[in-house]
Amino acid sequence: MNDQAHVFQRDIHRVWTAKKNRISPTHQNSFILEPGHWQEYDPFLMLAEDWFQRGSFNNHPHRGIETVTYVIQGRLEHYDSQTAGKDELLPGDAQWMTAGRGVIHNEDPAEGETVHSLQLWVNLPSGDKMMEPRYQNLRSADMPLRVEEGATIRVFSGSSGGVASPTKNVVPITMVELNVEPDASVKQDLPGSYNGFIYILEGEGLFGKERTKASEGQVLWLGSAGSSRESEVEITAVTRLRALLYAGQPLHEPVVAHGPFVMNTMEQIRQAYEDYRNGKFV
């Protein structure tokens, strides 16, 4: 009872609906988190929602970030320069790619498929931007589950109610998939220092201390917990609800982003392009 009294109840600071854009005949895109809001979204750089077919993306490099890809629909094939191999992600699977000092990769739908996916960019701290690249395939069936009455929480990263994921983080990140039955409620615990948000994949719910109503396709940015060490956000389903919650520890570092590279200075960006041109990403 006393411990619970010290847990800050988060509210919802802002709700919005992202606009869908047509990029090409085979690719539509929506920025759930638009790039450029470095301080507000810290440690997150952007979140893109994509609907795309084979050939929409070519092989491309990254440096200084992690990408977290979550497949909503379709089969997504992956190639990268570090393992020189291919893999496949299925609906409900995720991949945590740490680009570090540099990778060349491509994600392409299987032949004849349209993939619907989310890709989050997480900033890397200045001291880890040139770390060795790595990949973690997070299969839905293998992720730890927290089961409550009327709710199942799949823990892709971090923890939920004492259920912890083995996913390796550079920046501490919580990523959970919430599946909640109508009228059921669940609380997600978060360190008070974390920034975070919820994206609704299906259904309608009531969120946070003020029970803010939101539905499929909407984004909810969590209110600050101030100086509280521990916090939580309550989620109640109105209809059957499926949502992703992302939260992480802000870095409070300068961000210089250009194309697929995110560093701390313009000189580091110039070096990234030079290294890429000189074949140092393979």
N, C-alpha and C positions, 0 to 999 in steps of 0.2 A: 504493500500500500504506500509506504513512504518512498520507495524507489519510483513507483509510478508517478507520484506527485512531482518528481523532478524531471520527468520526461516532457519536453516541450511539444505541444500539439501544433503541427504545421498547418498553415492555411494555404490557399491558392493565391498567388500574387497576380497571375495574369492567365487568361485563356485566349487562344486564337485558333483559327483554321487556316492551314496552309493552302496556297493556290497551286493548282496543277498546271504545268506548262508543257507544251508540245515542243520537243527538241528536234525530232525527226520523225519520219513515217514509222520508225520502229522503236521510238523511245519517248516516253513521257516522264516528267520529273516534277517533284514538289520539294521545296526546302522546308522541312519541319523546323529546323534551326538554321536560319540564314547565316552564312559566313560574314565576318566583320564585327560581330558583337563580342569581341574577345574578352572584355572584362566582365560583362554581364553573364556570359555562358560558361566561363572558366570552371573546369578544365576542358570543356567541350568546345570544339571549333565549329562544327556544323553537323546536321543530320539531314541526309537526303533520302527521300522516298522515290523509288524508281520502278517504272513498268517498262520492260525492254525485251527485245528479241535478239537473237544471235547476230553478232557483228556491230552492235551499237557502240561498243568500246574496243579500242585497240590496246595492245600492250602499252603500259605507261608506268612511270617511276613514282616513288614516294620517298621522302626523307623527313625525319623529325617528328613523326606522328605514329599513332596506332589507328587502325581502322577496325571497326566492329560491324560485321555484316550479318544481318538477320534475314532469313528467307521466309516470306509470308506465303507465297505460292510459286510453284514451278521448281524445276531442277536447275541448279546453278553450278556450272563447271568452273574450276579454278586452276590457273597456271601461275607459277612463280619462278623467278630466276634463282632463288636460293636452293630449292630442292630439285629444280628441273623436272618436276613431276606435276601430275594433274590429280585433282580430287573433285568430289561432288558434294554439294550441300542440298539437302531436301527441306521441304516445308517444316518450319519449327527449329531448324538447325541454325547455328551461328558460327562465325569464324572470327577469331581475335588475331589480327595481324599486327605485329610490332615492326614497323618499317625501319626504325633506328637509322643507321648510317646510309641505308639505301636498298631498295628492292625494285625490281621490274615485275609487274604482275598483270593479270587480266582475269576478269570474271565474265563468263559468257554463258547465256542460257543453253541448255541442251537443244539439239536440233529440233525445230518445230515448236518450241515452248516459248511462252511469254512468262518471264520471271517478275514477280512483285517482291521487292526487297527494301530493306532499310540499311543505310550505311552511315554509321556514326564515326566522326573523326575526333579522337582524343589527343590532346596536346601531350608532348613528352617534356619533362623538366630539362633545363639547359644541360645538366650533367649527364643526361641519358639520351640526348638526341642522336649521338653517334654510336649507340650500343649495337651489339650484334642483332640482326633481324631474327625473328622467330614467328612461328605460326602455331595457333592452338585451334583445332577443330572442336567445337562445342556441340556435340550431337544431342538433340533434344532428349532422346531416350536415356542418355547417360547423365543428365544433369540432376543434381540433388533436388528432391521435392520436399516442400513444407506443406503438409496437409492439415487444414483446419475445417471446422464444420462449414460446408458450403463453399469452400475455397481451396484452390490448389495453387501454390506459388513455385514456379520453376526457377531455380537460382543459377543463373549463368555466371555471375561474378559477385563477390562479396558475400553477404549473408542475409538471412531473413528469419527472424524468430529463433535464432540459434542454429539454423541449418546453413552450413557454410559450403561454398563452392571451392574446388581446388584450383580454379583458374588463376594463373599468375598475372599480377598487376604490377605495373610500374607506378602509375598514379592510382591510389586506392579508389576503386570504382564499384558501385553496386549496380547490377543489372538483373532485374527479375521480370518474369512473365507472370502476370496475374490472371487467373481464371476464376471468376466469382459468379456463383449462382444468384438468381434474383432474390433480393431482400437480405442476402448474406453480407456480412461485413468482415473486413480484415484490416489489421494495422501493420504497416511496414516500418520497421525501425531503421533509423539513419543517424550517423554522427551529426551533431548540431552544426558542424562547420561545413558540411557538404552543400553544394548547389545541386539542384535536381529538377526533373520534370517527368511528366507522364504523357504517353501518347496512346490514344484509344484505338485499338484495332477493330473491335466489334462491341456493339451494345451501348448502354447508357448507364451512368453512375453518378454518385454524389461523393465529392472529394474534399478532404481537409476539414479543418475545424468549423468552417462556416457551411459545410455541406454544399459546395459549389457543384451545380449540375453541368455535366458535359457528356458528349456522345461521340460516336465513331468519327474519326478523322480530326478530332480536336486535340490540341496540345495544352497542357496545364503546367505552368512554371510554378514550382513550390516557393512559398514565402520563406524568408530567412528565419532561422532559429535563434538569431541574435548571439548572445554569449553562452547559450545552453550547450552543455556537452553532449546530451542525448536528445533525440527528437524522434517523432514518428508521424506518419500521415495515415489517416483512416480512409478506407475506400469501401463504399457500400454500393452494391449493384442494384440498379432499378430493373434492367433486363439483364439477360446473361451477358457478362462482361469479360472481355479479353483486352488486356492493356500491358504495355511495357513501361517499367519505371527505370530510369537511369539517374544515378546520382554520383557525385565524385568530389574529391578534395581539390579546391582551387589552388593554382600554382602561384598566382600573383607575379608573373614574369612577363617581360615584353614579348609581343608576338609580331613577327614579320612573315607574312604569307604571300607566296607567289606561285600560282599554278598548283602543282602537287607537292610542293615543298613548304614546310612551316618551320622557321628557325627563330632566332632571337635578334639577328641583325641582318641588314641588307648584304653585308659582305659575306655572311654565311650562305645566303641565298645564291649569290654569284658563284660561290665555291661549289654549291650543289649542282648548278647547271654545268659548270666546267667539269666536275667529276663525272656527271652523267654522259656528257659528250665524249669524255675520254675513256668510257667503258668501265668505270669503276663500280658500277652497280651490279655486276655479275660475278 
